[in-house]
Amino acid sequence: MTATIEARGVGVRFLFDHERRVVTPTLARLRRRGSETWGLQGLDLSVQPGDGIALVGRSGSGKTTFLRTLAGVLVPDEGELDLQGRVGSLLSVDAGLMGVLTGRENALLRSALAGIPRPQARAGLEAIKERTSLGSYFERPVSSYSQGMRARLGFVVAERADPQILLLDEVHEALDHDFRRIVADRAHAILEAGGIVVAAGHDHDLLERICGRAVWLERGAVRADGAFEEVRSAYLDAA
């Protein structure tokens, strides 16, 4: 399957009750009404096989919301979003990790949630342990892990699903130098195979090593889209 992403007029709305708590549409009707805001609005973007996309923009510009929408965590309230290809994502250091479980137990659980058959997931546990370089910590509760160790485990489990579309949200910035190289190498392999990588963060040097194209988001919409250095320069000049 060829990996593609097509977003046409995508909008994602967040509803709040009177205590500023995020609520679902159903809860918004049951609780005292508060306010609403659009995390994305009128977002148009076309991503083709082999595209490495860096999302840049201020905090609150819609980068994380867009990645979560691509991952299926959020559903657009308006517009159309069409993804073709298997998606692997690491959208936060702790995403999907349970602190009371060991690294091994979390790896098995995350593999199952990714749709990997149980026998295949069990057979791959030692490879995950070796890939993460966690050593004896692989048998310890994740609550004892550093941020970097959690990011290592989450990334390795995500890549076991052999994604054609890889989504990364700042978590790669929590990694040490050696593992950043592993992430970059994996991203390049996906791109060379005709896949897609979409990454967000504020470490532009790191993003540039992965992505040749940048998309500047502002107020939930695309302000600029083009070669990485051109878009980054325009964004920094306007900051």
C-alpha positions in Angstrom: 0.0 0.0 0.0 1.3 3.5 -0.9 1.4 5.9 2.0 -0.4 9.2 1.6 -2.1 11.8 3.7 -4.7 14.2 2.4 -6.3 16.8 4.6 -9.0 19.0 3.2 -10.5 21.8 5.4 -9.9 19.7 8.6 -11.2 21.2 11.8 -11.0 19.9 15.3 -13.1 21.6 18.0 -12.6 21.4 21.8 -15.5 22.0 24.1 -15.1 23.2 27.8 -17.5 23.2 30.7 -17.8 26.3 33.0 -14.8 25.0 35.0 -12.7 24.9 31.8 -12.6 21.1 31.7 -12.5 19.6 28.3 -15.7 17.7 27.7 -17.3 15.6 25.0 -20.4 16.9 23.1 -22.6 14.7 25.3 -21.1 16.0 28.5 -21.2 19.5 27.2 -25.0 19.2 27.1 -25.2 17.7 30.6 -22.9 20.2 32.3 -23.0 23.9 32.6 -21.8 25.2 29.2 -18.5 26.9 29.1 -16.5 27.9 25.9 -15.1 26.3 22.8 -12.0 26.6 20.8 -10.7 25.2 17.5 -7.4 23.3 17.7 -7.4 23.0 13.9 -9.6 24.9 11.4 -9.5 24.9 7.7 -6.3 22.8 7.5 -5.3 21.7 4.0 -2.3 19.5 3.5 -1.2 16.9 0.9 1.6 14.5 1.8 3.0 12.1 -0.7 5.2 8.9 -0.5 8.7 9.7 0.7 7.8 13.0 2.4 9.4 13.8 5.7 7.3 16.6 7.2 8.5 18.8 10.1 5.7 20.7 11.9 6.9 24.0 13.3 5.1 26.7 15.1 4.5 28.2 18.5 3.1 26.2 21.4 -0.6 26.0 20.9 -0.4 26.4 17.1 -2.0 23.0 16.5 1.0 20.7 16.0 0.1 18.1 18.6 -3.6 18.3 17.7 -2.8 17.5 14.1 -0.6 14.6 15.0 -3.3 13.2 17.3 -5.8 13.5 14.5 -3.5 11.7 12.1 -3.1 9.0 14.7 -6.9 8.6 15.1 -6.9 9.8 18.7 -9.0 12.8 17.6 -11.7 12.8 15.0 -12.2 15.9 12.7 -15.3 17.9 13.4 -15.3 19.3 9.9 -13.4 18.6 6.6 -12.0 15.4 5.3 -8.9 13.4 6.3 -7.7 10.5 4.3 -4.7 8.4 5.4 -3.4 5.4 3.4 -0.8 3.2 5.1 -0.1 1.6 8.5 0.4 4.3 11.2 3.0 4.0 14.0 3.0 6.9 16.5 4.8 8.1 19.6 2.9 11.2 20.7 4.2 11.5 24.3 6.8 9.8 26.4 4.2 8.1 28.6 1.6 7.4 25.9 0.2 3.9 26.5 2.8 3.0 29.1 1.6 1.7 32.5 3.9 2.6 35.4 3.0 -0.5 37.5 4.0 -2.9 34.6 7.5 -3.8 33.7 9.1 -2.8 30.4 8.5 -6.4 29.1 4.8 -6.3 30.2 4.3 -2.9 28.6 6.0 -4.1 25.4 3.7 -7.1 25.2 0.6 -4.9 25.9 1.5 -2.2 23.4 2.3 -4.8 20.8 -1.1 -6.4 21.2 -2.8 -3.0 21.0 -0.9 -2.4 17.7 -2.5 -5.5 16.3 0.6 -7.7 16.4 -0.5 -11.4 17.0 0.3 -12.6 20.6 2.8 -15.3 19.5 4.6 -12.8 17.3 4.6 -10.2 20.0 6.1 -12.7 22.6 8.7 -13.8 20.1 9.8 -10.2 19.6 10.3 -9.3 23.2 14.0 -10.1 23.4 14.6 -8.1 20.2 12.8 -5.1 21.9 14.9 -5.5 25.0 18.1 -5.5 22.9 17.0 -2.6 20.7 16.1 -0.4 23.7 19.4 -1.1 25.5 17.4 -1.1 28.8 19.2 -4.1 30.1 17.9 -5.3 33.5 15.5 -2.3 33.6 13.4 -4.1 31.0 12.2 -6.4 33.9 11.5 -3.4 36.2 8.3 -1.2 36.5 8.2 1.6 34.0 7.6 4.0 36.9 11.3 3.6 37.8 12.3 4.8 34.2 13.7 8.1 33.2 11.9 10.1 30.5 14.5 9.0 28.0 14.1 5.3 28.9 10.3 5.6 28.5 10.8 7.2 25.1 13.2 4.4 24.0 10.6 1.8 24.9 7.7 3.6 23.3 9.6 4.2 20.1 10.9 0.6 19.7 7.4 -0.9 20.3 5.9 1.6 17.8 8.4 0.6 15.1 7.7 -3.1 15.6 4.4 -2.6 13.9 6.4 -1.8 10.7 4.7 1.6 10.1 4.4 3.2 6.7 3.5 6.5 8.4 5.5 7.4 11.5 4.3 10.2 13.8 6.6 11.8 16.4 5.7 14.6 18.8 8.7 16.0 20.7 9.4 12.7 22.4 12.6 12.2 20.3 13.9 15.3 22.1 13.9 13.4 25.3 16.3 10.8 23.9 20.1 10.7 24.3 22.4 11.3 21.4 22.9 7.7 20.4 19.2 6.9 20.3 18.4 10.0 18.4 20.6 8.6 15.7 18.6 5.3 15.8 15.3 7.3 15.4 16.8 9.3 12.5 18.0 6.1 10.8 14.6 4.4 11.2 12.9 7.5 9.8 15.2 7.6 6.8 14.5 3.9 6.2 10.7 4.5 6.2 11.1 7.5 3.8 13.4 5.5 1.4 10.8 2.8 1.3 8.2 5.3 0.2 6.7 5.9 3.6 5.9 9.2 5.4 7.3 10.7 8.6 5.6 13.6 10.4 7.5 15.0 13.3 6.9 18.0 15.6 9.2 19.7 18.0 11.2 22.8 18.8 14.7 21.3 18.2 14.9 22.4 14.6 18.4 20.9 14.0 17.0 17.5 15.0 14.0 17.9 12.8 16.1 18.9 9.8 18.1 15.7 10.1 14.8 13.8 9.5 12.7 16.0 7.3 13.3 17.9 4.1 10.0 19.7 4.2 8.5 21.9 6.8 4.9 23.0 7.5 4.4 26.1 9.7 1.1 25.9 11.6 -0.5 29.0 13.1 -3.9 29.0 14.8 -4.6 25.5 13.6 -4.0 26.2 9.9 -1.1 26.0 7.5 0.7 29.3 7.2 3.6 28.1 5.1 4.6 24.8 3.4 7.9 24.2 1.6 11.6 23.4 1.9 12.7 23.0 5.5 15.2 25.9 5.7 12.9 28.4 3.9 9.9 27.7 6.1 12.0 27.7 9.3 13.6 31.0 8.4 10.2 32.6 7.7 8.9 31.2 11.0 11.8 32.4 13.1 11.8 35.8 11.4 8.2 36.3 12.4 8.6 35.0 15.9 
